Amino acid sequence: MTLNLDQVLRLHEDFLQGRAGGLRADLRGADLSGLHIEKLNLRGAMLSGADLSYAVLPGADLSEADLFGANLEGVDLSGALLTKADLRGARLRHARLVGTDLQASDLRPGAFAHAMGAAPPAIPALKAERGGKSLGLKLRPKAAEAPAPMVNIAATSATAGQNSAKMHATNLSGADLTRANLTAAKLKSANFTGANLTSANLTRADLRQAILRRAVMDRANLRDADMEGAILQKAGVIPAALKPPLQEHGLWLTSGGAMGARGELAGHDLRGLDLSGVDLSGANLAGANLAEAQLNGSVLVMANLSGANLTEADLSYADLRGADLRSARLVEASLMHANCGAVPLMGGDGEPSGRTWPANLESADLSGADLTSANLKAAKLAGVNTSRTVFTGAVLSETELEKRVTIRARRRG
């Protein structure tokens, strides 16, 4: 089926409105470079790997859109809405983000899933025209072996007086923000773990409660910035003996298992280490001692953490989808904004199978843990200890705790 862009947008609008025949926009890998549309509505659309370089999209709604690995270099997103958008691995160099709302968006480094063994996603057939005028809407499948780079917002403009970018709770761990202009940007609770802020302009920026562990801030301008409650200290240094297995695990992930080796860290003493932003997807950490460890922004998709000691560990913004946390000890741990939902399972053809693998926290000890704004949708929570656990704003749909926590909140109210 061949569709032009107008048809794609119309079907997407029907999808958003719940009308019969609606279809979520699938523009994965599409070449939309130089596109000029005001108030474009692609909320929740699939745009991973798409090329939107130098597009002019003021007022666009891209909230909750999948922009994983997208090329947004030079794009004008002034006044656009990108709340909760997946921008992992996206390129944002020279982008214009004046008045853009990026709250709770994810800008961590990332690599395409099919680079880890799965086939590239299917790309729809689109007619390269809009309103009879050619747009050069070429579709370009990305090479499976080419991982997406870290987010690059170098020299980005994100300020214009009262229209400063809203980036509250945005995950910018590992992002390249060299020379970025973030004057007066609203960055409260943002995660800058391992980010490069060299020569960035953060004058008058709101950095309250921001996480700046291992951030490079050489020549950054922080004049009049509000850094009340910002976290700057480093945790324990990773021992030399632990670096080789972590490097091998990284190679195992990026090669789809063809090289390197799965991280086998079961029972290891990792207490107090700074592993923030590290990709430990699929690693075996069963029974490991991770008490007081810094794991904020870490990727632990389908990792085995069963029986692990995570007392007072910082797992804020961590990706724990499909992770095994059975009988794990998470007493007083921080899981603010953590994603403990289900991970989609792919079929043998590399396409989504329609099945998911939920995170498993059965019999875990969450007493005193902070799960503010965490996602636990469909997670297995039988037998979990929730004494003094904070669930403010947490997503608990399709879990055993959904009704119990709601009733508890009503009683307190």
Number of C-alpha atoms within 10 A of each C-alpha: 6 10 15 18 19 13 15 21 20 16 19 24 19 16 16 18 10 11 12 9 9 17 18 19 24 21 26 26 25 25 22 22 22 19 17 14 13 14 15 15 21 24 22 22 24 21 25 26 26 26 28 25 23 21 20 20 22 23 19 22 23 27 23 21 22 25 30 29 29 26 29 27 23 22 26 26 28 25 22 25 24 27 23 21 24 27 30 28 28 30 31 26 23 21 25 26 28 25 24 25 27 27 23 23 24 28 31 29 25 20 21 25 18 19 20 18 17 17 16 19 19 13 14 16 15 19 20 19 15 15 9 8 8 11 19 16 20 16 20 14 16 21 11 16 15 12 20 21 18 21 29 26 28 24 21 24 24 27 22 16 12 10 17 23 28 27 24 23 24 28 32 28 32 26 28 28 27 23 21 25 22 27 24 25 28 24 27 24 22 26 32 30 26 21 24 26 25 19 19 23 24 24 18 18 22 25 26 19 19 24 25 24 22 19 20 19 17 12 12 18 21 17 12 12 17 20 18 12 13 17 18 16 9 14 17 14 10 13 10 7 8 12 11 12 16 21 15 15 24 21 17 19 26 21 16 16 15 12 14 18 17 21 22 16 20 18 16 15 14 22 19 22 20 22 22 25 26 19 22 24 23 22 23 20 25 22 21 22 23 28 22 23 24 26 27 29 29 25 25 25 24 24 22 26 30 24 23 25 27 30 24 21 25 28 28 26 30 27 27 30 28 27 27 27 28 24 22 24 27 28 24 21 25 29 29 25 25 24 27 29 26 24 17 15 14 15 13 10 11 16 14 13 12 9 12 16 16 22 27 28 26 19 19 23 27 27 19 19 24 26 25 19 19 24 25 28 20 21 25 25 21 15 14 19 21 18 12 13 19 21 21 14 13 21 20 21 14 13 16 16 18 16 13 10 18 12 12 10 12 8 8 6 6
